Amino acid sequence: MLRLSKLTDYAVVVLARLGSEGGVQTAPGLAAGTRIAEPTVAKVLKILAHHDLVEGQRGARGGYRLTRPLVAMPLSEVIAAIEGPVALTACVDNGIGTCEAESVCAVRGRWDPVNRAIRDALAGITIADLAGPPKRAAAPTSFPTAHAAE
């Protein structure tokens, strides 16, 4: 079974929260808002910052913010940041020296189109697609006025 790690799932959740709240958010605030343990949120943010998906801001008003809108953030980049290159097998893009049987392998290099198709499919989905519509402030409630029957 092909499965992503919990850390990748958490990264998407944290990014979605950052996108819905906007501005700069702290790791404790994101942890509270997502109900993910603070050390895990901090770890995710550190990885995402290393891959330029978020940036840290120091100081009294410090925290993290997105480096670009979620609509411009492909899922493939987030997966690659957390998991490494997206590939079904160790022989990625004609990798050399990754398998004991590569010199006699009948399918060596044949997985490249499959790996490329998966990467392309994941690149076509953005974090905005997964996050849904942005959260909006509640509009003031107004009640229709009753008109007297004429």
VENGIRA-V549338 format. One record per backbone hydrogen bond with DSSP energy under -1.0 kcal/mol. CO is the residue of the C=O (numbers start at 1). NH is the residue of the N-H. If there is no record, write none. Layout:
co=CO nh=NH
co=CO nh=NH
//
This chain:
co=5 nh=9
co=6 nh=10
co=7 nh=11
co=8 nh=12
co=9 nh=13
co=10 nh=14
co=11 nh=15
co=12 nh=16
co=13 nh=17
co=14 nh=18
co=15 nh=19
co=16 nh=20
co=17 nh=21
co=18 nh=22
co=25 nh=64
co=26 nh=30
co=27 nh=31
co=28 nh=32
co=29 nh=33
co=30 nh=34
co=31 nh=35
co=37 nh=41
co=38 nh=42
co=39 nh=43
co=40 nh=44
co=41 nh=45
co=42 nh=46
co=43 nh=47
co=44 nh=48
co=45 nh=49
co=46 nh=50
co=47 nh=51
co=48 nh=53
co=49 nh=52
co=53 nh=67
co=55 nh=65
co=57 nh=63
co=59 nh=62
co=63 nh=57
co=64 nh=25
co=65 nh=55
co=69 nh=72
co=70 nh=73
co=70 nh=128
co=73 nh=127
co=74 nh=78
co=75 nh=79
co=76 nh=80
co=77 nh=81
co=78 nh=82
co=79 nh=83
co=80 nh=84
co=90 nh=92
co=101 nh=104
co=107 nh=110
co=111 nh=115
co=112 nh=116
co=113 nh=117
co=114 nh=118
co=115 nh=119
co=116 nh=120
co=117 nh=121
co=118 nh=122
co=119 nh=123
co=120 nh=124
co=122 nh=125
co=125 nh=75
co=126 nh=130
co=127 nh=131
co=128 nh=132
//
